[in-house]
Amino acid sequence: MNFQQLEYFLSLCQNMNYSETARRLYVSQPTVSKQIAALESELNMKLFKRSSNGLALTAEGQIMQNAFEHAIHIINAAKEDALHLSVQKSRTIHFGILEGADIVSPIMGSLAELEKQIENTNFSFDFLNHGTLNHKLEYNEIDLAVTLLEEVLA
């Protein structure tokens, strides 16, 4: 059983039509049929029954639909939690530094050392003129401005 089979099964449960399911999933109708047949074979049960009224879930199919929906919900929640964790693991602090000022040399060594000490943090440096520095600071495009006194509004 694989994630794709579950996706096909749950989509088929929604519309009870193989052709419509195939269209929505951008695959052929035989592809959907084969995946559903493989899932039924692996589970050793019929999930759908065909009648003159169309397609319907079997009692087993209804149980599996609930179980698969719950499993997909748990998987998606776990993926979201993991994504948030990985985003939190690494961050970048963006510095805007006044170009041409004699402040670069004294602070770069200190900032490089600080970057090593702060876990999972990278520093990026942009050397900017006064106007661009003000603009980027105002619009949160940089996190910190390094300039001469009274040059940048903050």
Buried (B, 14 or more C-beta within 10 A) or exposed (E): EEEEBBBBBBBBBEEBBBEBBBBBBEBEBEBBBBBBEBBBEEBEBEBBEEEEEEBEBBEBBEEBBEEBBEEBEEEEEEEEEEEEEEEEEEEEBBBBBBBEEEEBEEEBEEBEEEEEEEEEEEBEBBBBEBEBBBBBBEEEEBBEBBBEEEEBEE
